[in-house]
Amino acid sequence: MRQMTNEARAKGARSLCLARRNKGYAQIIDIKVPDCWQQLKDNQLRYVYKLLNGNFSVPQVQTLCLFRWAKMKVKRREGSLFIVKYQKQVFPVSALQITEAIQAMNWLGDFPVYPVRLSRIGLHRPLPADFQGVLFGTFLALDNLYQGHCRLDDVRHDESEYRRLLCQ
């Protein structure tokens, strides 16, 4: 495993290389993954939120994200190797190589330095991350509703209540 060019880093991605010697030549998988929360696209951010909301550990989230974002699929397992399909080619990848690769995604286990959010939910755009322009009373009412949502397992909030508060 080695980290690649500064050009890839400047484009907002980290390039990772998984290599294995096979019959005298090296088989290489060169993949690019984001290296911070702010570089995630909406579909990637939704996927991470979905996984973090589930019962997955951080290494599991990192592994699932690595395989999805790199468009790799595990075809089967042969002993200690995983047979992975990447760009119509099949590669053997060891668990150690996967573990080394997910180390580049350790930032998924930490909170982002600056708030990260989806650019759209349905047809709605989010408020500024620092809540500028939101009345304090509205913020408290929405936070109270959110806390209630977090405490209940099966929540069916009335959307009109949210809309009424947001339109004030």
HELIX and SHEET records of a PDB file:
HELIX    1   1 ASN A    6  ALA A   10  1                                   5    
HELIX    2   2 TRP A   37  GLN A   39  5                                   3    
HELIX    3   3 ASP A   42  ASN A   53  1                                  12    
HELIX    4   4 VAL A   58  TRP A   69  1                                  12    
HELIX    5   5 ALA A   95  ILE A  102  1                                   8    
HELIX    6   6 GLN A  103  GLY A  109  5                                   7    
HELIX    7   7 PHE A  136  ARG A  151  1                                  16    
HELIX    8   8 GLU A  159  LEU A  166  1                                   8    
SHEET    1   A 3 ARG A   2  GLN A   3  0                                        
SHEET    2   A 3 ARG A  14  ASN A  22 -1                                        
SHEET    3   A 3 TYR A  25  VAL A  33 -1                                        
SHEET    1   B 3 MET A  72  GLU A  78  0                                        
SHEET    2   B 3 LEU A  81  TYR A  86 -1                                        
SHEET    3   B 3 GLN A  89  SER A  94 -1                                        
END                                                                             
